[in-house]
Amino acid sequence: MNKFLAKIASDINKPDGLFLIRPEDAEKFIEELSVEKFYGIGKVTAQKMHKLGIHTGADLKKWDLVSLVRNFGKPGAFFYDIVRGIDERPVEPDQERKSVGTELTYEKDLTTRFEVIAELYKLEKELMERLEHSETTGRTITLKIKFSDFRQITRSKTLQSYVRNFETLHKEVSEIRKSLKLEGSRIRLLGLSVSNLETDDCDDRQLYLFED
């Protein structure tokens, strides 16, 4: 079983159920699966897929690689592979997750403040959904920006408490954005992630900071 199927199987019948996907059943299982249940596809992406007529794995499988990358950026290549049961990532059940994130590359550069705010809002929604889906949260929020000249910057902010709701995430991302001078920039990619994830021995003593 690959990592994608292992993750889906582990999410079915949670918290303590057991679900078995036999190798001979994997292709049919993926084709019948709604895109909302695909690991790595959040609410925002699922809504975009629905507008394109993609509701199940079978629908997604009809799309070629070029079209998926054109519409979804780099994740499109991942979607192309996983719907065909291809996932070369090793299954490591004891591996500790370091961060949860999402990013999007744009066909047309973002050039206005309104565009940046609107796209960040969408990413915030998707990131919050991924945090909830993975049943974790963190204290360090990172904004990644790549410009049309391929220059890239990241800015992070570590909070005293964990990100527990969308309002907190939106407020902190907005503060990071406002600290940057983006006027006149042509933005090719935006990404958001949350790290410094919650563990049993975490406390709330870390201070606010900005870092490159």
HUUR-V143874 format. One record per pair of residues at least 6 apart in sequence whose ideal C-beta (glycine too) atoms are under 8 Angstrom apart, sorted by the first residue. I is the first residue (numbers start at 1). J is the second residue. D is the distance in Angstrom with one decimal. If there is no record, write none. Layout:
BEGIN
<<I;J;D> <I;J;D>>
END
This chain:
BEGIN
<<1;9;7.4> <1;21;6.7> <1;23;7.7> <1;26;8.0> <1;91;6.8> <2;85;6.8> <2;86;7.5> <2;87;3.9> <2;88;7.6> <2;89;7.4> <2;91;7.0> <3;87;5.1> <3;89;4.4> <3;90;6.9> <3;91;5.0> <4;39;6.1> <4;40;7.8> <4;82;4.6> <4;85;7.8> <4;87;4.2> <4;89;8.0> <5;21;5.5> <5;26;6.2> <5;29;8.0> <5;30;7.8> <5;85;7.2> <5;87;7.5> <6;91;5.0> <7;39;4.4> <8;21;7.6> <8;33;7.3> <8;37;6.8> <8;38;7.5> <8;39;5.8> <9;19;4.8> <9;20;7.2> <9;21;5.3> <10;19;7.9> <11;37;7.7> <11;39;7.3> <12;19;4.1> <13;19;5.2> <21;29;5.6> <26;85;5.4> <27;85;6.3> <30;57;4.4> <30;61;8.0> <30;82;7.7> <30;83;6.0> <30;84;7.9> <30;85;6.2> <31;56;6.7> <31;57;4.5> <31;58;4.1> <31;61;6.4> <31;83;7.9> <32;56;6.4> <32;57;6.7> <32;58;7.1> <33;56;6.5> <33;57;4.8> <34;55;6.5> <34;56;5.8> <35;41;5.4> <35;46;5.2> <35;49;5.2> <35;50;7.8> <35;54;6.0> <35;55;6.4> <35;56;6.7> <35;57;7.2> <35;59;7.6> <35;60;6.3> <36;43;7.5> <36;46;4.8> <38;57;7.3> <38;60;8.0> <38;79;7.7> <38;82;6.9> <38;83;7.8> <39;82;8.0> <40;75;7.0> <40;78;6.4> <40;79;7.7> <40;82;7.2> <41;49;7.3> <41;79;7.3> <42;102;6.7> <42;125;7.8> <42;126;3.9> <42;127;7.9> <42;129;4.5> <42;130;5.5> <42;133;7.5> <43;125;6.6> <43;126;6.5> <43;129;4.8> <44;122;5.2> <44;123;7.8> <44;125;5.5> <44;126;4.3> <44;129;7.6> <45;72;6.9> <45;75;7.5> <45;126;6.6> <48;71;7.5> <48;72;7.5> <49;55;7.4> <49;59;7.9> <49;60;7.2> <52;71;6.7> <53;59;6.4> <54;60;5.2> <54;63;7.1> <57;83;5.2> <60;79;6.3> <60;83;4.6> <61;83;4.9> <61;84;6.8> <63;80;7.4> <64;80;7.8> <65;76;7.3> <65;77;6.4> <65;80;4.7> <67;76;7.9> <68;76;3.4> <68;77;7.0> <68;79;5.5> <68;80;5.1> <69;76;3.9> <69;77;5.7> <69;80;7.9> <70;76;7.2> <70;107;7.0> <72;79;6.5> <72;104;7.8> <73;103;7.7> <73;104;5.3> <73;105;3.7> <73;106;7.7> <73;189;7.8> <74;103;7.7> <74;105;6.0> <75;104;7.9> <81;87;6.4> <97;134;7.1> <97;136;6.8> <97;197;6.3> <98;195;6.1> <98;197;7.2> <99;138;7.2> <99;142;7.8> <99;193;4.8> <99;194;6.4> <99;195;3.8> <99;197;7.0> <100;127;6.9> <100;130;5.2> <100;131;5.5> <100;134;5.7> <100;136;6.6> <100;138;7.2> <100;193;6.5> <100;194;5.3> <100;195;7.8> <100;197;7.4> <101;127;6.7> <101;130;7.7> <101;142;7.5> <101;191;6.3> <101;192;6.1> <101;193;2.8> <101;194;7.0> <102;123;5.7> <102;126;4.9> <102;127;5.2> <102;130;6.3> <102;191;6.9> <102;192;6.1> <102;193;7.5> <103;123;7.4> <103;144;6.3> <103;189;6.2> <103;190;6.5> <103;191;3.0> <103;192;7.2> <104;119;7.2> <104;122;8.0> <104;123;6.7> <104;189;6.9> <104;190;6.1> <104;191;7.5> <105;146;7.7> <105;188;6.3> <105;189;4.6> <106;119;7.6> <106;187;7.3> <106;188;6.1> <106;189;6.9> <106;190;7.8> <109;148;5.0> <109;186;4.0> <109;187;6.0> <109;188;5.8> <110;116;5.4> <110;119;6.2> <110;186;7.4> <110;187;4.1> <110;190;7.4> <111;185;7.6> <111;186;5.6> <111;187;7.6> <113;182;7.4> <113;183;7.2> <116;177;6.9> <116;182;6.4> <116;187;6.5> <116;190;7.4> <117;174;8.0> <117;177;7.5> <119;190;5.6> <120;143;7.9> <120;173;6.0> <120;174;7.9> <120;177;6.5> <120;190;6.3> <120;192;7.3> <121;170;7.2> <123;190;6.1> <123;191;7.4> <123;192;4.7> <124;166;6.8> <124;169;5.4> <124;170;5.3> <124;173;5.7> <124;192;6.5> <125;166;7.1> <127;169;6.8> <127;192;5.0> <127;193;7.3> <127;194;6.7> <128;165;7.8> <128;166;4.8> <128;169;5.7> <131;137;5.5> <131;138;7.8> <131;163;7.0> <131;194;6.2> <136;197;5.3> <136;198;5.7> <137;162;4.6> <137;163;5.2> <137;164;6.3> <137;194;6.9> <137;197;7.1> <137;198;5.2> <138;162;6.5> <138;163;6.3> <138;194;4.1> <138;195;5.4> <138;196;4.8> <138;197;4.3> <138;198;6.4> <139;158;5.5> <139;159;4.7> <139;160;7.5> <139;161;7.0> <139;162;5.5> <139;163;7.1> <139;194;7.9> <139;196;4.5> <139;206;6.4> <140;156;5.6> <140;157;7.1> <140;158;4.5> <140;159;7.5> <140;194;6.7> <140;195;4.6> <140;196;3.9> <141;156;6.7> <141;157;5.3> <141;158;8.0> <141;159;7.3> <141;163;6.9> <141;169;6.9> <141;172;5.2> <141;173;6.3> <141;176;6.9> <141;192;7.2> <141;193;7.6> <141;194;5.7> <142;154;5.7> <142;155;7.2> <142;156;4.3> <142;191;7.9> <142;192;7.1> <142;193;4.8> <142;194;7.7> <142;195;6.6> <143;154;6.8> <143;155;5.1> <143;156;7.6> <143;173;6.4> <143;176;4.9> <143;177;6.8> <143;190;7.7> <143;191;7.4> <143;192;6.1> <144;152;7.1> <144;153;7.6> <144;154;4.9> <144;189;7.2> <144;190;7.1> <144;191;3.6> <144;192;7.4> <144;193;7.4> <145;152;6.9> <145;153;5.3> <145;154;7.6> <145;180;7.6> <145;182;7.7> <145;187;6.0> <145;189;7.0> <145;190;6.2> <145;191;7.7> <146;152;4.5> <146;187;7.3> <146;188;5.1> <146;189;3.8> <147;185;5.9> <147;186;6.1> <147;187;6.0> <147;188;6.1> <148;186;3.9> <148;187;7.4> <148;188;5.1> <149;186;7.9> <150;188;7.8> <152;189;7.9> <153;180;7.7> <153;212;7.6> <154;212;7.0> <155;176;5.2> <155;179;6.9> <155;180;6.6> <155;210;6.5> <155;211;7.7> <155;212;7.2> <156;176;8.0> <156;210;7.2> <156;211;5.3> <157;172;5.8> <157;175;7.2> <157;176;5.6> <157;208;6.7> <157;209;7.1> <157;210;5.9> <158;196;6.2> <158;206;5.6> <158;207;7.6> <158;208;6.8> <158;209;5.5> <158;211;8.0> <159;168;7.9> <159;172;6.7> <159;206;7.7> <159;208;6.6> <160;204;5.5> <160;205;7.7> <160;206;6.4> <160;207;6.7> <160;208;6.6> <161;204;5.2> <162;198;5.7> <162;202;8.0> <162;204;7.8> <163;169;5.2> <163;172;7.6> <163;194;5.8> <169;194;7.7> <173;192;6.5> <176;210;7.9> <179;210;6.9> <196;206;7.7>>
END
